[in-house]
Amino acid sequence: MNATPFSPLLIGIVIAVFLFLWSSIRVLKEYERGVVFRLGRLIGAKGPGLFFLIPLIDKMVRMDLRVITMSVERQELMTRDNVPTTVDAVVYFRVVNPNDAVTKVENFVSATALISQTTLRSVIGQSELDDLLAHRDKINQNLQQIIDTHTEPWGVKVTAVEVRDVSLPDGMKRAMARQAEVERERRAKIINAEGEFQAAQRLAEAANILSKDPAALQLRYLQTLTEIASSGNSTTILPVPVDILGSFARKSN
């Protein structure tokens, strides 16, 4: 009966202790880390799983280690060969050092976005339009290396950069279409000329062979007559050698 007046006090103490312990418990997922500061001093990254903090003394910044996909807004750029283009891109990056991502930069996502925009403008300005259209993988790799060099001190790793879309003015599209058409015509003429040259070369070789062997020439002559005679709607005129006509003329005299 004497302990009854102290029961609310004991209950309050128990509740306070429970809340104190509850506020010190932290649970982080497998892809999360907690950067802990104790009285303003960096202690380090903790997690994943269960750990404890000292209430009112320790402060924690939660960091996500998963890959972040960020779109670089469309920009109107000028290539090295003075062609106006509109380009956008996608950047894939993730935090590899939570301590640096918190202490070395105020907002690593915003900083990465800004450096990606300026790097995209710089790289496209140093590239020609043909390289941008035909060798995009090389440009993507160049962008990734440059951006990653800038973000590495922040504990951020840029895994990939992809130039997503390249838009050209309508006049440039028409000019490129005409250029492609002219190029196809040029290739067709070259192929046709090469065919004519090869045919003429083969004919010259055949004539050279026939000129060296009169019997072969006669066989070819007879084969031609056979091919002409096989057509029922044609009239065949057989040429007679001049020496035969000469012999007949001498006999008539």
Secondary structure as UniProt FT lines:
FT   TURN            2..3
FT   HELIX           4..6
FT   HELIX           7..24
FT   STRAND          25..28
FT   TURN            30..31
FT   STRAND          32..38
FT   TURN            39..40
FT   STRAND          41..46
FT   STRAND          49..52
FT   TURN            55..57
FT   STRAND          58..64
FT   STRAND          68..78
FT   TURN            80..81
FT   STRAND          84..95
FT   HELIX           98..103
FT   HELIX           108..125
FT   HELIX           129..134
FT   HELIX           136..151
FT   HELIX           152..154
FT   STRAND          156..167
FT   HELIX           170..212
FT   HELIX           214..229
FT   TURN            232..233
FT   HELIX           242..252
//
